[in-house]
Amino acid sequence: MQPFKNLSVCILLFVFCVFAAPPTHAADTPQIKLGSISWPGVTVKTEIAKQVLETLGYDVEVMELGVAPTLMGVANGNLDAFLGCWLPNQITYMEKYLDKGVITKLSQNLDQTTYCHGVPEYVWDAGVRSMSDLDKPEFRDKFDLNGNGKPELYGIEAGNVGNKITTQAIEEDTYGLGDWEFVPSSTSGMLSQVERAARKNKWIVFQAWEPHWMVIEWDLKFLKDPEEIWPGHGRNTDVWTVIHAGFEETHPNVVTFLDQIKVLPEWQSKWIYDFSYANKDQEEVARKWIQENMDVIAMWTYGVTSVDGERARDVLRAEFK
């Protein structure tokens, strides 16, 4: 009976080793950590990069944080890359890292953007064309949505550059905004407030940007900014891919791919519309776009290979056919 006992033990040990032990190749799978923020355009763009890299054999983790902690994460190496750095808007966060050489500006992945204050078209048509028009006696009281005796400016998440620009303008009484009230919220919260106001033709001024579904779904106008409280009057902003210094040396294949990502504003507005307005899953939006734009993906992955050394274009076409 003893041999059968030993055999049983051996079988049990074999089964345990096969099914309980982690795969031997797991430790060899290159890991990539991408930073993201809760802006739908960045969310979908990062998801597209994630799906491409995962198809090529990388283990990709996406961490969604605020702008400041995301850039800090890239700077200290806890994150490898971030595809949503708006410059010069976010330069106040970036300067110290660029000066220390811990973050590298890799490439512009999106240009022709706008980020400044906006109003519904009916407000524009009534005569509010510039930030300098907001506090005019004939207009200012119409922006008191809450009925508390103070006109309001609406913004998004805490720590956002647009919020800092708005609060600084109030603190310094730029454009006569010293007695205005700033109402921060989430992006979705602000957009819901704009939508409610627009349904009743109420006046509202808010942080607006393009690309976004708001430029597809709404009639909105971007206000002129003669005092240039927004860098470049809000219209000379580019979105950059930034990486941790040294990442190019450790992962040149990934950096080649990230460097070649170039996005048109109309693509990103459509991503945002599908994800944020039509409430489709980010994975679905990203996968469908990749499938329908394999010629673009081929350009983004020119000279790139899978982890196993296969040509990226061939691997991706097989997966996203």
Secondary structure, DSSP 8 states (H G I E B T S, - for coil): -HHHHHHHHHHHHHHHHHHHS--TTGGGS-EEEEEE-S-HHHHHHHHHHHHHHHHTT-EEEEEE--HHHHHHHHHHTSSSEEEEEEETTTHHHHHHHHHHT-EEEEEEEEEEEEEEEEEEHHHHHTT--BGGGTTSTTTGGGG-TTSSSS-EEE--STT-HHHHHHHHHHHTTGGGGGG-EEE---HHHHHHHHHHHHHTT---EEEEEESSTHHHHS-EEE-B-TT--SGGGGTSEEEEEEEETTHHHH-HHHHHHHHT--B-HHHHHHHHIIIIIS---HHHHHHHHHHHTHHHHHHHTTT-B-TTS-BHHHHHHHH--
